[in-house]
Amino acid sequence: MLELDLGSEAETSALARSLAELLEAGDVVGLEGGLGAGKTTFTREAMYGLGVGEATAVTSPTFALLHQYEGRLPIGHADLYRLVDEIELEELGLDELLHDGAVLFVEWGRKFPEMAARTALWIDLEIVSDHARRVRLRSASPRGDAIIGALRRRLSG
């Protein structure tokens, strides 16, 4: 696990962009945190780090359920909060995106054991103050261990 206190949106952006440089096709990143904790902000900054143009509006997929973007890799951003069962999850098409080499950012992924099992890395965002966040990156697989190890080296070097 890697835990960091981020004192500003700029620090959150820097972390998300550093993480993005490490992501590869097929990586699934789960995001957790309360309303307003910064899940969409973190995802937006990671997408910019993955090469999505900064003029592109990256918004929460709460009602659309899934937004897709193109960067150096295809990218999916899903919000599973409103899904009820595995059938709806399957119909969303996340497996096809992964098969096509996408990176997925998934909010509320722990609702579905199958999705949780595919997640390499969990990012938990906690509100500390109006501008500060505490972020915990937790590995869920050997790939997650590799990402955290590489990120730790980047941050210390």
ChimeraX attribute file (.defattr): number of C-alpha atoms within 10 A of each C-alpha:
attribute: neighborCount
match mode: 1-to-1
recipient: residues
	/A:1	15
	/A:2	13
	/A:3	13
	/A:4	14
	/A:5	15
	/A:6	19
	/A:7	15
	/A:8	13
	/A:9	16
	/A:10	12
	/A:11	14
	/A:12	24
	/A:13	20
	/A:14	16
	/A:15	21
	/A:16	21
	/A:17	21
	/A:18	19
	/A:19	20
	/A:20	21
	/A:21	16
	/A:22	15
	/A:23	21
	/A:24	16
	/A:25	17
	/A:26	21
	/A:27	22
	/A:28	27
	/A:29	25
	/A:30	28
	/A:31	25
	/A:32	20
	/A:33	16
	/A:34	11
	/A:35	10
	/A:36	12
	/A:37	22
	/A:38	21
	/A:39	22
	/A:40	19
	/A:41	18
	/A:42	21
	/A:43	25
	/A:44	24
	/A:45	25
	/A:46	24
	/A:47	30
	/A:48	19
	/A:49	24
	/A:50	26
	/A:51	18
	/A:52	21
	/A:53	14
	/A:54	12
	/A:55	7
	/A:56	11
	/A:57	9
	/A:58	20
	/A:59	12
	/A:60	19
	/A:61	19
	/A:62	15
	/A:63	11
	/A:64	10
	/A:65	18
	/A:66	19
	/A:67	16
	/A:68	14
	/A:69	19
	/A:70	14
	/A:71	14
	/A:72	15
	/A:73	19
	/A:74	21
	/A:75	24
	/A:76	21
	/A:77	28
	/A:78	25
	/A:79	22
	/A:80	24
	/A:81	16
	/A:82	12
	/A:83	15
	/A:84	11
	/A:85	11
	/A:86	14
	/A:87	9
	/A:88	12
	/A:89	17
	/A:90	11
	/A:91	9
	/A:92	16
	/A:93	11
	/A:94	19
	/A:95	15
	/A:96	11
	/A:97	18
	/A:98	18
	/A:99	10
	/A:100	13
	/A:101	16
	/A:102	26
	/A:103	24
	/A:104	25
	/A:105	29
	/A:106	28
	/A:107	26
	/A:108	18
	/A:109	24
	/A:110	18
	/A:111	15
	/A:112	15
	/A:113	11
	/A:114	12
	/A:115	19
	/A:116	19
	/A:117	13
	/A:118	16
	/A:119	25
	/A:120	21
	/A:121	26
	/A:122	24
	/A:123	22
	/A:124	20
	/A:125	24
	/A:126	20
	/A:127	17
	/A:128	14
	/A:129	11
	/A:130	10
	/A:131	13
	/A:132	17
	/A:133	22
	/A:134	17
	/A:135	23
	/A:136	17
	/A:137	21
	/A:138	18
	/A:139	21
	/A:140	18
	/A:141	14
	/A:142	11
	/A:143	17
	/A:144	22
	/A:145	17
	/A:146	15
	/A:147	23
	/A:148	20
	/A:149	14
	/A:150	14
	/A:151	19
	/A:152	13
	/A:153	10
	/A:154	12
	/A:155	9
	/A:156	6
	/A:157	6
